[in-house]
Amino acid sequence: MVGPRAVRYLWIALAATGGAVGFAQAPIVVPPAPATSTPAPPVTLGVAVTNAGQDRYLDDLTAAEFRVVEDGRPQAITRLRTVRRPVSVCVVFDASMSDDQPAKRRIADATIRALSQALEPRDEIAALVMLTAADVRLPLTPAGDVTTVDWTAVRQRPWSLDYTMLAALDVLDRARHPRRVVLLVSDGIGGDRQVLLSNLVTTRFRSETTVHAIEMAIGMPPDYGRGYMPVRDRRIVKPQLFDSPVRAREPDPALERVVVEGGGLFQRIGDASEAAEAVTHLVTDLAFEYTVEYTPTSPEDGRFHRVTVEATRSGARARHRAGYLASSPDVRTTTTVELPPADGATGDAPAAPVVIGPTAAPALVPRASPSDQLPALRATYEAAVESFRTTLAFRGADTLVGRWSREMLEDAVTAAQRNEPAFAFAAATFHLEVALDVAPRSADNAMYHLRLGERLLAALPPAVKDEGVREFLDRWYGTASSIFLAQSDGPRAKEILDRGKRQVPNASRVRFVAGRIEEVAGLSLEVYDARLDHGRLRARLASAEREYRAAVADDPGYVRAQVHLGRVLLALDRREEGRRLLESVAAEARSTGDRYLATLFLAADYERAGDVEPARALLEGLEAIAPNRQTSWLALAQLEQRAGRLERAREVVASHLGSASDADEWWTYRSGGVQTEDLEWLRERLSR
C-alpha cells in the first residue's frame, strides 16, 4: 500500500502537470478478442501500478505489460485507458466505540474539506454516519458545491463492518458516475471480523466499487465515559494524563481486509492535521489509475468472479479490486458465499462457490435424478458428520461437502434426519461449528447452517419428555444465539433465541443469553446515547433481571448468571441485594473470571457511592485474583486520578505497561461473546 508519508514521487508527478489529474498519455486501444455468440458485458477494472517500493506510480505501461486472469483463466484485454474518469465518493464517518468525539469530528471535517478541494468540480461527494440507522448527512453533491457537513450528535452505537458497507453502497446506487468509491473514516469498526466485500455486493455496479479507508488512531483518555470502560491495551493513553503511553494500537484487520478486496489504500492518521495528506494520497491514486477492460469468457451466472491483474514489467506492483459480480449491470442478484483458497493453493484454479469452507471436495454426479442422488448424498453427508464427531475438526469433515450447493446439502440433511440422539447431536453441532466459523464473513450463511442444525434436532423426542435432549437443546440454542451477540447483531441473536425459548422454555442457558441481549442493549444506551432515556435503560435492565432470575431458578448453581444478575441489581439501585450476591461469588466461585467480574462490579459500585477506600482495596486485590487484567489496573489508575492522586495513578500504569494479559473477561461482558462454556460442553458431549 502507499502509506501517508511514503509517496514522495507522487508530488513530482502532480507538480509536473500543474496539479491536474490524469495522465498525459492518450487512451490505448487493443483489438478485441473474437466475439462469442452471446458476449457478456465487458469488465472494467481500475488498476493502480507502483514500483516495488510503492513510493512511485508507474504511468507508462502498455496493454502488453498487463496480464489478466479470471478464475484461473487468462483473459484478453480489449482496452486500456489512462484518462481519469469522474468519480462519486461516499464518505462513511464512523467513530463508534469512541470517547474523543471532538477530535474525531475535526478529522471528519478536514477530510470533507480536503476532498471538496482536491476532487474535480464535476465529481460527487456524499457523507453518512451510522446512528440507529444509516444517516445521510450529505446527499450526493458535486464536489465544487460542498462546503461543510453537520456531524453533531454522531456518538453512534457500534455497527458491524458489513452493515456499514451496505449502507454506503445504498448511497452510491444513486451516483451519477459509474466510477464509485467508498471512503471509510473510522477508529476501528471491525475488530477482528473478517468481512468479505464479495459477500456483500448484490449488483454488478456494486461489485465495481473501490474501497479506501482512513483509520483514526488518535490518543484516548483513560476516563472512558460512565462507569468503568477503560481502554484496551492496543490504544494510546493521552500523555498529559500518564507519562508512559500504552502500547500503540494495531491496525484494524477487518478494515485492512475489506480495503484489500476493494483495491484501495489503507491509511492511518493521528489527528486532523494529517487528514488532508491522506486525502491527497487517495486523490492521487484516483488520478494515476489505469482502466483495464476485457470481455469475460465466463457466462452471466450471478456468481462473484475473482480477477487477478499482474503488471509484467520488472518491479511493478498492481493493486485492484478482487473481482466482479457476473450479472447484467441492471440486474440484482444474490451472491454465494465464497471464501479464499486454502493455504498452499496456487490461485490458478477457479475459485468455486462453497457452502462450508475453502478446502477441496470430491466431485459428485450432477443432479440428473434426485432419487438416484439421495443415497449417495446421505452416505457422504453422514461420513462427514462421523468424521467431525471423532475428530471435532469440521474443516476435515467439510472436504466431503464443502462444494455442495445449498440444494444438495438440504437434500442430504433431509435424507439423514432420524430420531437418534448420537447422530442428531453430532450433526447439529457440526453445523453450529460451521456457523461459528463463517459468521464474521457472512451472517446469512451462519444462520442458514443453524437452521440446518435445528432441522436435525427437530427429529428428536420433545425436550419435555427427555432430559438429555432438553439439556442439549438448552446449550445448543444458547451457543447459537451468542454467535450473533458476539458479532453485535442483536436482531439475529434474538431471532434464534426466540426459537430456542419455544423449544426449551425457562431453560437456564437460553434465558441467560436472553438476559445478555437485554443487558448489552442497556449498556449501549448508557454509553452511546447522548440524550439518555433513563426509562428505556431501566426497562432493558429490568428485562435482563427477569431473564437472569429465570436462569438461576432453573439452575441454582449457574454462577455466571448470578454475576450478571448482581451487576444488573446494582445498576437498578438495588444495592443491598446486588452486593450480597456479588460478594458471595467473589468469595466462593471456582472460576477466576467469575470472581474477577464480581469484584470489579463491587469496586465500581463502591466508588459510585463515594466509598473510595473499599473500592481501592477491592481493585488492589484483583491482581491476586486475576493477574495482569488490563481493565482492573486501569480502573485503579482512574480511581486514583479522580481522587486527586495523579502520581499514584502514574505509578499504577507504569508498573503494568507491557504486561497485560490477552484474557480480560470485562470485554466479553461489555460487548457480548460466544458462550464458550456451553460450546465446550457440547464438544465434550460428543466425545463421550
Secondary structure, DSSP 8 states (H G I E B T S, - for coil): ---TT--HHHHHHHHHTTT--S-SS--EE-------SS----EEEEEEEE-TTSSSB-----GGGEEEEETTEEE-EEEEE-S----EEEEEEE-TT-S-HHHHHHHHHHHHHHHHHHS-TTSEEEEEEESSSEEEEEEEEEGGG-------S-------HHHHHHHHHHHHTT-SSS-EEEEEEES-S-TT----GGGT--BHHHHT-EEEEEEE---B-S--SSSS----TTS-B-TTT-SS--------HHHHHHHHHHEEEEEEESSGGGHHHHHHHHHHHHHTEEEEEE--SS---S-EEEEEEEE-STT-EEE--SEEE-S-TT-B----------TT--S-S-----SS-SS-------SS-HHHHHHHHHHHHHHHHHHHHHH--HHHHTTTTTT--HHHHHHHHHHH--S-HHHHHHHHHHHHHHHHHHTTT-HHHHHHHHHHHHHHHTTS--TTT-HHHHHHHHHHHHHHHHHHHTTT-HHHHHHHHHHHHHHSTT-HHHHHHHHHHHHHHHHHHHHH-TT--HHHHHHHHHHHHHHHHHHHHH-TT-HHHHHHHHHHHHHTT-HHHHHHHHHHHHHH-S-HHHHHHHHHHHHHHHHHTT-HHHHHHHHHHHHHHSTT-HHHHHHHHHHHHHTT-HHHHHHHHHHHTT---S--HHHHHHH----HHHHHHHHHHHH-
